Amino acid sequence: IPWDPPMFLMLGVWPVLMGVTMFIQMQMNPPPPDPIQARMFQILPIFFTFILASFPAGLVIYWAWNNFLSILQQGLIMRRNDVEIELLANIGFSGRAQKQSGDGSGDGTR
């Protein structure tokens, strides 16, 4: 291109992968009751993606790989303990996850 892009646009693949894995890892947890903390959990992966873009590649690869292994470990532990992984519901998709959780009508339980 005939111009130099600004430094914040020079993101590599590894910082983006690290941001995605960090976002998924944070969303596997139940949503926190404090709305400010929930908002921080949404903003931090984006923040760290841009901050770690200028860090050495080895550190970013290590962090992304650690996030991936943590996602895998948490998923296996949740399945072993018969805990439903509500990743899509935590991200904000309202389709299938809300239907499974139910609204309490018709079954007489609270």
PyMOL commands that set and color helices and strands:
alter all, ss='L'
color gray80, all
select helices_A, chain A and resi 7-9+13-27+35-54+57-80+87-91+96-101
alter helices_A, ss='H'
color red, helices_A
deselect
rebuild
show_as cartoon
